[in-house]
Amino acid sequence: MAGVNKVILLGNLGKDPEIRTLESGTKLARFPLATNEYYKGKDGEMVEKTEWHNVVVWHQRAELAEKYLQKGSQVYIEGRLQTRQWDDKDGNKRYTTEIIGDVMNFVGSRPGGGSGSQQDQNTMEQPKTDDLPPEDDDLPF
């Protein structure tokens, strides 16, 4: 029996996308995405909880992210969870969990004005994320 690994997020970018081009010419974009949950606390007051997600998109999605997304942009992502490991400069094993975005829909107005949404539901084959360089730091965003 096959398992299911599906993530659906709607949130806002915590910073501008970081764009990289691998030696093969393949482009990727990496950005932190914040999602918010609201609930009533014990005292009856509304509480907001923010969760941060590391998102990686490839190919045309990376090009669209570079062109249209910036800190604060709202975006809808469908993808899958993936955990990578590597050894840091001191030889310690490090891990990071990312959402590999297969679908990316821009929500709300585009930077610089205008409205509407841009979509990319391209399901191009993606390189293995083992090919990704290690994270520069251990911050979640």
N, C-alpha and C positions, 0 to 999 in steps of 0.2 A: 504494500500500500504506500502510495506517495504522500509526502507531507505537504503542507501549505505554508509558504513564507510570503505573506502579503502585508504591506504597510500602506496606509492611506493617511496623509497629513494635509492640513490646511493651516498655514501659519505665515509668519513674517520673517524676512531675512534679518539676522542679527548684525550682519556686515556685508559689504559688497562681495560678490563671488570672487574666489581666488581661481584664476585661470592658469592651466598648465598645458603645455604641448609636449607630449612624449617624443622620444627619438624617432618613433615610427610616423610621427606627424599627427597622431591621434590627439584630439583635444578633450580635456576634462575640466569641469568646473566643480568646485567644492565650496559649500557655504553652510553656515549654521542657520537652522530654522527653529523659531520659537512657536510653540503651541501653548494655548492657555486653557486652563480648566477653572471653572467657577463653582463654588459650593458654599453652603452655609456652615460657618464654624459653630463651635459649642455655644458661643455667646449669641448666636443668631445673626451675626454680621456676615456679609458676603466676603469670601476669601478667594483671591486669585492665585493660582499656582501655575508657574511657567515651567515648561519642560523644553530642554534644548536637544535638537537632533542634528547630527552631522550628515549632510546630504551630498552625494556625488552624482553628477550627471555626465554623460559622455556624448561625443560626436555632435550632431546637430543641436541637441538639447544644450550642450555646453556653449555652443556658439550663440544660441538664443539667450541663454542666461547672461553671457558676457554683454550682449547688446541691450537687453531689456531690464535686467534685474539690478537692483541696488539695495543698500541697507534700507529696511522698512517695507520693501515690496512684499505684497501678499501673493503667495503661490500655493497651488494645489499639486501635491506630489503623490504618485502611486509608484510603489517599488517593492524592494525586498531588503531584509536585514542581512548584513554580512559583517562578520568579525574578522579582522586581520591581526596578525602578530608579526613582530620583528624584534630584533635585538637593538637596544639603544647603544650609544657610544661607550657606556660602561659595561656592556655585556648583559644587561638586565632584559628579560623578556617584557615586551610592552604589547598592549592590546588596544584596539579601537573598534568600536561598532559603528557602522555607517548604514545609511539608507541609500541603496543604489536605485536611483530614480529611472523608471522606465517610461513614465507618463508625467508630463509637466504642463500644467495649465496656469497661465497668468491671470490673476483675479484683480479686478478694479482698474484704475487708470494707469496708463503707462507713464514712466518718468518723462517730464517735460510737457505734460498735458495730454489731452486726448483720452478716450475711454475705449472700452471693448476688451476683448481677451484674445490673447495669442495662445495657440495650442500646438503641442507637438506630441503625437501619440506614436511616433516612429518606434519600432521595436528592433532597430538594428542590433546586430550582434555586438556585444560589449567585450572588451578585453578582460582577462582575469584581473581582479584587483590585486593579485599578488604582484603585478607589474607596477603598482603604484609605489612611489617613493614613500618612506616613512614620514609620519607627522613630524613637524618641526618642534612641537611641544606637546604637553599633555593636557592643555586646556580644552574644554569641551566646545569652545567656539573661538 
